[in-house]
Amino acid sequence: MLTLKLITENTERVIKGLEKKHFQNARQAIEQVLATDKQRREAQQQLDNNKMESNQLSKQIGALMKEGKRSEAEEVKNKVAQLKQNEKVLKETMENAEQQRDALLCQIPNIPYDEVPEGSSAADNHVVKSNLRECVPGDTVGNWDVNPKLGIDNPLPHWELAKKYNLIDFDLGVKITGAGFPVYIGKGARLQRALINFFLDEARKSGYTEIMPPTVVNAASGYGTGQLPDKEGQMYHCEVDDFYLIPTAEVPVTNIYRDVILDEKDLPIKNCAYTECFRREAGSYGKDVRGLNRLHEFSKIEIVRIDKPEHSRESHQEMLAHVEGLLKKLELPYRILLLCGGDQSFTSSICYDFEVYSEAQGRWLEVSSVSNFDTYQANRLKCRYRNAATKKPELCHTLNGSALALPRIVAALLENNQTPQGIRIPAALVPYTGFEIID
C-alpha cells in the first residue's frame, strides 16, 4: 500500500497519480486517510500527555502519605484512576483510527510512474517495441495496423490442432474437473515439460535462483502481495483452512521476504519458480476463453526481484530484456506494450505486457506482464533492507514478471508453426522435446 509519508508529503502528486489510474473519488479517499491519521495522532498525543500526568501524580501519592495528608492523597488517587480510565478510551480511539486508516489505504491502488501514458483501456496502451517493425513513439494498440503474414494456408486454431495430433484433450478435462482444466497427452505433455525446463534453464543462466514454493498460501501472503482484499473473487479459496490456491508464483516467492530486513549487499535478490497457477476467471466468456486462451489451471514460470529503490528501474529493464530474449529464441512474432494508467494493475507502478501473434485466431495474445511495484508491496510485506550508509532499514522495491506463462505460448507455437508435414518445433526447444516435429 502507499506509504503515509508519500501521501502526506506529496498529496497532490498522489491524487494526480490515482486519477491517471482512473481511481474513483481519489481526492476524497486521500482526504479520508489524512483525516483518520490526524485523529490517530491526536489520540496518541492525548494518550502520551495522559500517561505523563498520571505518572507525575502517582509520584505525589507516596509523598502525601508520608506527610500524613491522607485525604489529599486519596484525591490524587482518584485523579490517577480517572486518568487510567481515560487512557483506555484514548487507546481504543487511537487503535480504531489506525485500523480505519489502514483499511482505507488497502482500498487505494499504487500510483503510476510519470512515464506511464494516459489512457482508460487496453486500446490506449503504447506499442513500444516489436520484431515486426520499428515502433513510432506514442503509437497505441488502437491504431496498430501491423499483423504478420506467416504464409500458412487455411491455418487451424490450436484447439483443432490439439485434437488432430492428440496433444490436448479439453473434453476429458471437463469430465475430470470442469471447463478450463485441460489434459495434456503424449507430445503435448512433453511440449509442456520442455517449455518449463527451457524457461527455468534460461532463468538460471540469467542469475535467478530457482525456488519450489507451495501452491497454497495463507491470507497474510495474499494480503502482502495485494491479491487480498482486492482480488479474492478471482482466487480459489479453501474455506475450512482459510488457504488460497495461488494465482501466480509471485505470491509465495515474494512472501519469502515478508517481515524480513535484508542486507543491502545482498540486493538485488533474483528468484524464479515454476508452479501451477489457479484463477477462477469469473465473468470470462466467448472466444477469449476458447482452448488455451483462458484457463483455470495453467503452468507458469515467474521471475521475482527484490531490489533497492535506486536500482529497481535497471532491474526492470533487465527483466524485460530476459522475457524478450525468450520470445526471440521461440521464433514468435511479438510486441511489447507499455500499459496506460487505466489498464494497469492495482499494485503496479509501471507494467509492460508482452503479446505474441496467433495466426489462426488473427489476434494478439498476452503471454507476460513485467511490473515494478515500487514500495507498494514492500510496505504491506514489511520487506526492508538495511541501508549500508545510514544503518537504517528502508523499504525495498519488488518486481516480477512471467517468463513465461505456457498456455498462450503453446497456442501460438502450434498455430504459427503448422505445416503440411506437421507442427515444427523451434530449434531452441528441440533439445528439450527430443523431437523436431509433431506429426
N, C-alpha and C positions, 0 to 999 in steps of 0.2 A: 504494500500500500504506500501511498505518498507519505513522505515524512512531514511531521508537523513543522519542522524547521523550514522546509521548502515552501509550505503553504503560507506560513507567517511572514517569511522574508521576501517571497516572490508571489504575492497573492494574485496580482493581475496577470502575470505570466501563466500561472496555473489555470486561471479561469479561461484565458485565451486558448491554452492547450486543450482543455476539456471541450471547449466549443469547436475546435478543429476536429476533435473526435466525435462531434455531434452528440455529446452527452447532454441530456436534457436538464434544464434548470441548474446549470453549472455554478452560476454566481450564488444562487440560493443554497446549494449544497455546501459550498465552501464557507459561506457565512454561518451556516448551522454548525459546521465543525469548529470554527473560531469561537462561536458563542458558547458552545458546550465546553470547550477547553478553557475559556475565560471563567466559566462557572467552576470548573475543576480547580483552577489556580486560585480563585478567590476563597474557595472552601479550604484548600490546602494552607493558604496564608492564615485564615482564621483558626484553623486547627493548630498550626505552629504557635500562634500567639496564645491560644488557649492553653496549650501544654506548658508554655513558658510561664504564664501567670499561675497555673496550677502548681508548678514546681516551686515557684517563689513563695507562694502561700503555704505550701507544705512545710517549707523550712521554718516558717514563723510559728507553726503549731508547737513544736518542741520548746522553743524559747519562751512562749507564752505560758506553757505548762510549768516550766521551771520557775517562772516569776509568780506562780500562783494565780494567774489570770485565766482560770478555767472557763468562765463564760465567754471571754473573748476568743479563747482557743476553740470553743465549740462553734462559735460563729464562723471562724475561718474554716473549720472542718466542713461546715455546711456549704460554704462557698466552693471549697475544693470538690465536694460531692456533686454540686451543680455543674461545675466546670467539666467534671468527668462525664456527666450525663450529656453535656453539650458536645463533648468530644465524639461520642458515639454517633450523634446526629450529623456532625460535620464530616466524620469519616464516611458515613453512609452516603451523604450528599456528594462527597468527592469521588467515591468509587462508582456511584451511579452515573455521574457526569463523565467519568473516564470510560466506562462501558458504552455509554451512548455515543461518545466521540469516536471510539474505535469501531463501533457498529456502522457509523456514518462513513468513516474512512474506507471500510471494506466495500462499500457500495460505489465508491468513486474510482474510475479507471485510472491507469497510468496516463501521463501526458506525453504527446509525441515530440520527437526532436524537431528542431526548426526546419530541417531539410525534408521532412515528411510533407508531401504535397496536400493541398486542399482537395476535398472531394467527398462524396457521400456514398459511393457504391463501387463495386468492382470495375465498372466501366471507366472510372476516373483514375485507376492505378496506372502508373507510368511504366512503360516498357523501356528498361534501361540498357538491356543487352540481349542479343540473340546470336545464334550461329547461322542464322539465315540471311541477315543483312545488318548494316550499321543502323543504330537507332538514333533518332533525332531527339534532342533534349525536349522534354515536355510532351513527347508522344505518349498517348494514352491507349489503353486497351480498346476504348470505344472507337478510336479511329485507326486502329491497327488493321491493315488490309493484306497482310502477308501470311499465306498458308503454304506450306511446302507441297510440291507435286512430286510424289515419290515414284510415279510411273507404274503403279500397280493397277492392273485391270480388274475392275469389279472387286475391290478388297472386301473381305469378310470381317465383321466385327469379332472381337476376341471371344465372345461367348459362343459364337458359331465355330470358330477355330478350336476352342477348347473341347467342344463336342466332337468335331470332326477327327481330332487327333487323340481323343480320350485323355485330356490333360486335367480338366476340372469338371467335377460333377456338382452343378448347382442344385439340382433336384434332390440328390442324396443328402446334401447339407440341410435342405428344408425338412427332409424326413427325420434326420437325427436331431436337429436343433430347431431350425427355423430359417427364414429368409435372411441372407446376409452372412451365412456361415458356410462357405463353400468347402468341398472336399477335394484336395489335390491328389492326383493319381499319376503313377509312373513318371514319365518325363516332366510332367507338370510339377510334381513334388520335388524332383531333382533340380528343376529350374529354380524353384523357391529356395532350396537349400544352397544352391550355387550362388544366388544373389546375396543371401545372408552372409556366407563366408567371404565372398568378394568384397562386400561393403565393410565387414569387420577387418579384413586384412588391410584394406586401403586406409581405414581409420588408424590402425596400429602403425602403419608406415608414416602417417602424419603426426604421430606422437600422442595418440589418445590411448589411455589405459582402459582396457575392457572391464566392465562391471556386469555381473549377472545378478540383477536385483529381484526382489519379489514382484509379482504382478498384481498383488493385492496390498492396499495401503490403508492406514487409518485416517480418520478425519483431519487430524493435525497435519498430516502430509498433504492432503488435498487443499487445506487452507494455506499452507506455506507457499505453494506454487500458484495459487489463485484459482484453482478449479472450484474450490468452495469459498464462499457460498454462491459464486456466480454461475457455475455450470453443473450443479448437482443433477439437474434433469437430463443431462447427456451422459451421465455415468451410471454403470450398473452398481447397485447398492446391495450388499449382503446385510440385511437388516438385523438379523439375530446378533451378529458380532460387530455391527456398525463398521464394516470394512467396505472399501470400494475397489472394483476392478479398474486397473489403470487405463487411461485413455492414451497414454504415451509414456515411454521410459523417462521422460523429463521429470515426472513426479517423484518416483523413488530415488533416482540418481541425484537430483538437486537437493532432496531432503536429507541426503547423507550429511550435508553441511548445515543442517538446521541446528541452531544453538551452539555453533562452533566458532571459535576465534582462531583464524589461520595465521600463519607466519607470512609476512609479505614476500619473503624469499621463495616461498612455495608457489606463488602465483605466476602465470595462470595455471589453474588446475584443468586438465583436459581429460574427460571421460567419454566413453562410448558404451552403448549397450544394445543388445538385441533382445526384444521382448515381443510377445503377443500383445496387441492393444485391443481395447474393447470400448466401443462407443454405441450408444443407443440410437443416435442419428434420428431422433424424434422429429417428425414433420417432413422428412425427406421422401420424395416420391418422383415418379416419371422417369424419363430417360437417364437422368443423372444417377439413378441407383441401379441401372441395368448391369448385369455381370459383375465385374470387379470395381465398378466406378465408385461404389459407396457401400462398405461392408460394416458389419457389427463387430467382427473379429478379423484382425489382419496382422501381418508381421511388419516390423519396422525397426530400423537401426537409428538410434538417436545419438547425436553428439552434444555434449554439455560442457560449458566452460564457466569457471568461477574466476573472476579477474578483479584487478584494482581499477578504479574509475579512469585513470589517465591512459590505460592500455586497452580498455574494452572495445573501443572502436576499431583498433587494429586487429583485435581478436575476431571481431565480427567480419571484417574483410577477409581474414584468413579462412573463416568457416565458409563464406560464400565461394571462395576460390576452390575449396575442397569439394563442395557439392557440384560445382560446375565441372570440375575435373572428372567426377564420376559419370556425369551425363555425356561428356565427350568420349570417354572410354566405352560407353554403351552405344555410341554412334547414334544418339537420338536427337531429333530436331528439338531445340529448347529455346525458351525465352525467360528472362529474369524481370520480375516486376517489383517496383518499389510501391508498396501499398500506401494508398491515400489515408488521411486521418479517419474517414468514416468507415473504412474497411479493415482497420487494424483490430487486433485482438484486445481484450480488456486489459491485459497486463503488459503489453509491449510498448516500448518507446519508439522502435523502428523495426520494420519487418520487410524482408524480401521473400517473395514467392518464386519458386521455380516451376515452370509448366513445360510439359512435353506434348508434342502434337500427336493426336490419334488419327491415323489416315482413314480408317474405315468409318469412324464416327464424325470425322470432319470437324473436330474441335480440340481445344487445348485442355489438358488435364493437369491439375496441380499435383505435384509429387513431393514438394518440400516447402517448408516455411522456416526461415532462419531469422531469429529475433534477438535483439538486445533489450533486456528488461530494465537496464539501468539499476537503481537500488530498489525498485518496486517489490520484487520478490524477496530480495535480501532483507528488507525491512520487516516483512512478515515472518521470514525464517529466522531472523536474528543471526544472519550469516555475516560475519565480520572478519576483518584481518587487522593485525597489529601493525600500525604504521612504524616502519623502522626508524624514522627520524623523530617522531613525536612520542613514540611508545604507547600511543593511544589507539584503542580499537575504532575502526571505521567500517562503514557498510561496504560490502563487496558489490560488484556488478555481476549479474547472472545472464548467461546467453545459452541458447540451444537451437537445434535445427535437425530436421530429418535428413538422414544421409545413408539410405533413403527409405521411404515408405514403399513397400513392394507391390501392392495391388495394381496401381495405375502404371507403374513401370512395366510390370508383366503385360498389361493390356497393350501398351504402346509397342513393346518388343514383339509381341505376337502379330499385331496388326501391321506394323511398319516393315516387318521382315518376311512377310509371306511371299512365297514364290511358287511357280508351278510344281517344283520338286518338293516343297515343304517349307518349314519356317527356319530361316537362317539364324544361327546363334552368333552374336558379336564375338570377335576374336578374343577380347579380354575375358570373356566368360567361359570359353571352351575348356581351359584347364580346370575349371570348377565343375562344369556339367559333365565332361567326359564325352560329349558328342557335339558335332558341328551343325547338325540339322535335326529338326523334328519332322519325321515323315511317317 
